[in-house]
């Protein structure tokens, strides 16, 4: 995408929920976006905001789009003294929306970000209009574990901390393009290992299913056609607990849906956010 056609506006920081929260903004609130809900994108467990830039570029054509660095990732607050639990992460999102005075907004969370969005929505924050949950782990107490292994994350972070390139990253992300692998190699070192370990372990400890009946806004559950994170029975249970949920599977995509089938991801969104993504 050329600079002339880019929807990227700037990166910024706000102090909200007691920490520095870094974000990237795309699109802006002017023109046709003025009458639409703003969109906050919450990435997954080891995905700094910048790695979602290619998606945000497209979302920014239609929506005032903000991509967050979750605490302990990217340029947001990090270090040994922070709480990396789900409640703190959810409170960050609500405080972020408040700090930017977003009157109406949607949350789009991928993987861990989907769980954060669910926990935030359960508190019924003012201004939240709808949720898009992209292949969220459905693990929890008494449920099957998340299919990924913690060592995959830890080993790659430690190597990135020492220094790695796109070719090195191929061992961890063999199906990604060179550009995608290079960006991950550049930014993965910003993922604070204890934050990632806590989030991963909380996949099995936090019961997000108990949150679902408390959510009043419409939900779109977008799941991968392959990958094994959300099965058909999981989607059915989700809809039973939150009947306002629509479910769409994206074919030819693993857990990192936009990386595997970008066009299919936008098609799955449909007009749920207020209009289609072109």
C-alpha positions in Angstrom: 0.0 0.0 0.0 1.4 3.4 -1.0 1.8 6.2 1.6 -0.8 8.2 -0.4 -3.4 5.5 0.1 -2.5 4.5 3.7 -5.1 5.1 6.4 -2.4 5.2 9.1 -2.6 8.4 11.1 -0.2 8.2 14.1 0.9 6.2 17.1 0.2 7.6 20.5 0.1 7.0 24.3 -2.5 7.6 27.0 -2.3 7.1 30.7 -5.3 4.9 31.6 -6.0 2.4 34.3 -2.7 3.5 35.9 -0.4 2.5 33.1 0.9 3.9 29.8 -1.1 2.4 26.9 0.3 2.6 23.4 -1.9 2.5 20.3 -1.8 3.0 16.6 -4.6 4.9 15.0 -6.0 4.4 11.5 -8.7 6.2 9.5 -9.8 8.9 11.8 -13.3 10.1 12.7 -14.0 12.4 9.7 -16.0 11.9 6.6 -18.1 8.7 6.2 -16.5 7.3 9.4 -18.1 10.1 11.5 -21.5 8.3 11.8 -19.9 4.9 12.6 -18.7 3.3 15.8 -15.0 3.6 16.5 -13.2 0.2 16.5 -10.6 -0.9 19.1 -8.5 -3.9 18.0 -7.1 -6.1 20.8 -4.3 -8.4 19.5 -3.3 -11.8 20.7 -0.8 -13.1 23.3 2.4 -12.2 21.4 1.2 -9.8 18.8 2.2 -6.1 19.4 -0.1 -3.6 17.7 2.2 -3.1 14.8 1.8 -6.6 13.6 -1.9 -5.9 13.0 -1.1 -2.9 10.8 -2.0 -4.6 7.5 -5.5 -5.4 8.9 -5.9 -2.0 10.5 -5.1 -0.3 7.1 -8.2 -1.9 5.7 -10.4 -1.4 8.7 -9.3 2.2 8.7 -11.0 2.8 5.4 -14.4 2.4 7.0 -13.8 3.0 10.8 -11.9 5.1 13.2 -9.6 2.3 14.2 -7.3 2.0 17.3 -4.9 -1.0 17.7 -3.7 -1.5 21.2 -0.5 -2.8 22.7 -1.7 -5.0 25.5 0.2 -4.4 28.7 3.5 -6.2 28.6 3.7 -6.0 24.8 5.0 -3.5 22.3 5.4 0.0 23.7 2.8 -0.2 26.5 3.9 -0.4 30.1 5.8 -3.5 31.0 8.1 -4.9 33.7 8.0 -7.1 36.7 5.6 -5.0 38.9 2.5 -5.1 36.7 -0.6 -7.3 37.0 -0.9 -9.3 33.8 -4.2 -11.0 34.8 -7.3 -10.9 32.6 -9.2 -8.5 34.9 -6.4 -5.9 34.6 -6.2 -6.3 30.9 -10.0 -5.9 30.5 -9.9 -2.8 32.8 -7.2 -1.4 30.5 -9.5 -1.5 27.5 -12.4 0.1 29.2 -10.1 2.8 30.6 -8.6 3.3 27.2 -12.0 4.0 25.6 -12.8 6.4 28.4 -9.5 8.2 28.1 -10.1 8.8 24.4 -13.7 9.8 25.0 -15.1 7.3 22.6 -18.9 7.8 22.8 -19.6 4.5 20.9 -17.2 1.8 20.0 -16.8 -1.8 19.1 -14.1 -4.3 20.3 -12.4 -6.7 17.9 -10.3 -9.1 19.8 -8.1 -11.9 18.4 -7.3 -15.0 20.5 -6.3 -13.7 23.9 -7.6 -10.3 22.8 -11.0 -12.0 22.4 -11.0 -13.2 25.9 -10.0 -9.7 27.1 -12.9 -8.3 25.1 -15.4 -10.7 26.7 -14.2 -9.9 30.2 -14.4 -6.2 29.4 -17.9 -6.5 27.9 -19.2 -8.4 30.9 -18.8 -5.2 32.9 -21.2 -3.5 30.5 -19.0 -0.4 30.0 -20.7 2.7 28.7 -20.4 3.2 25.0 -19.7 -0.4 24.0 -21.9 -1.3 21.0 -20.7 -4.7 19.8 -18.1 -7.4 19.9 -16.1 -9.3 17.3 -14.3 -12.3 18.8 -11.8 -13.9 16.5 -10.9 -17.5 17.4 -10.8 -17.0 21.1 -9.4 -19.8 23.2 -12.3 -21.6 24.8 -10.2 -23.3 27.5 -10.9 -22.8 31.2 -11.4 -24.7 34.4 -12.5 -28.3 33.6 -12.1 -27.7 29.9 -9.7 -29.0 27.3 -6.4 -27.1 27.2 -5.5 -24.5 24.6 -3.9 -26.5 21.8 -0.6 -24.4 21.5 2.4 -25.1 23.8 3.9 -22.5 26.1 7.4 -23.4 24.9 6.6 -22.2 21.4 6.1 -18.7 22.8 8.9 -18.7 25.3 11.5 -20.1 23.0 10.7 -17.6 20.2 10.7 -14.7 22.6 14.1 -15.6 24.1 15.6 -16.0 20.6 14.1 -12.6 19.5 15.6 -11.0 22.6 19.0 -12.2 21.6 18.3 -11.1 18.0 16.7 -12.9 15.1 15.7 -12.3 11.5 12.9 -13.4 9.1 14.7 -16.6 8.3 15.1 -17.5 11.9 11.4 -16.9 12.5 10.6 -19.5 9.8 11.1 -22.2 12.4 8.2 -20.8 14.4 6.0 -19.4 11.6 6.7 -21.6 8.5 3.6 -20.5 6.5 4.0 -16.8 6.9 5.4 -14.4 4.3 8.9 -13.0 4.6 7.4 -9.6 5.4 5.2 -11.0 8.2 8.1 -13.0 9.7 10.5 -10.0 9.5 8.0 -7.8 11.4 7.5 -10.5 14.1 11.2 -10.9 14.4 11.6 -7.2 14.9 8.9 -6.8 17.6 8.7 -10.1 19.4 11.4 -9.1 21.9 8.9 -6.5 23.3 6.7 -9.2 24.7 7.6 -9.5 28.4 8.1 -13.2 29.1 6.3 -13.2 32.5 3.3 -11.4 31.0 3.1 -14.1 28.2 3.4 -16.9 30.7 0.7 -15.5 33.0 -1.7 -15.0 30.0 -1.1 -18.5 28.7 -1.6 -20.1 32.1 -4.7 -18.0 32.6 -6.2 -19.6 29.5 -6.8 -22.6 31.7 -7.8 -20.7 34.9 -10.2 -17.9 33.7 -13.8 -18.9 33.0 -14.9 -16.6 30.2 -18.0 -18.7 29.7 -19.4 -17.4 32.9 -19.1 -13.9 31.5 -21.1 -14.6 28.4 -24.6 -14.4 29.9 -23.8 -11.0 31.3 -23.0 -9.5 27.9 -25.9 -7.5 26.4 -24.4 -6.3 23.1 -24.4 -8.2 19.8 -21.5 -10.6 19.2 -19.8 -12.0 16.1 -17.8 -15.1 16.7 -15.3 -15.6 13.8 -13.5 -18.9 13.9 -10.8 -20.7 11.8 -11.8 -23.4 9.4 -8.7 -25.3 10.6 -6.6 -25.0 13.7 -8.7 -26.7 16.4 -9.1 -23.7 18.8 -12.9 -23.4 18.5 -14.8 -26.5 17.5 -18.4 -26.8 16.3 -19.6 -27.8 19.8 -17.7 -24.9 21.3 -19.4 -22.4 19.0 -22.8 -24.0 19.8 -22.2 -23.7 23.5 -21.1 -20.0 23.1 -24.4 -19.3 21.2 -26.4 -21.0 23.9 -24.8 -18.8 26.6 -25.0 -15.7 24.4 -27.9 -16.1 22.0 -27.2 -12.8 20.3 -24.0 -14.3 18.8 -23.6 -14.8 15.1 -21.0 -17.5 14.1 -18.9 -17.5 10.9 -16.2 -19.9 10.0 -13.4 -18.7 7.7 -12.3 -21.5 5.3 -8.6 -22.2 4.5 -7.4 -20.4 7.7 -5.7 -21.5 10.9 -5.7 -19.6 14.2 -4.0 -16.5 12.7 -7.0 -16.0 10.4 -6.1 -12.7 8.6 -2.6 -14.0 8.0 -3.9 -17.2 6.3 -7.0 -15.9 4.5 -7.2 -12.1 4.7 -10.0 -11.8 2.2 -12.0 -14.5 4.0 -11.6 -12.6 7.3 -13.0 -9.4 5.9 -15.9 -11.3 4.3 -16.7 -12.9 7.6 -17.1 -9.5 9.2 -19.8 -8.8 6.7 -21.7 -5.6 7.7 -21.7 -6.5 11.4 -19.6 -3.4 12.3 -22.0 -1.1 10.4 -20.7 -1.6 6.9 -18.6 -4.0 4.9 -14.8 -3.7 4.8 -13.7 -3.0 1.2 
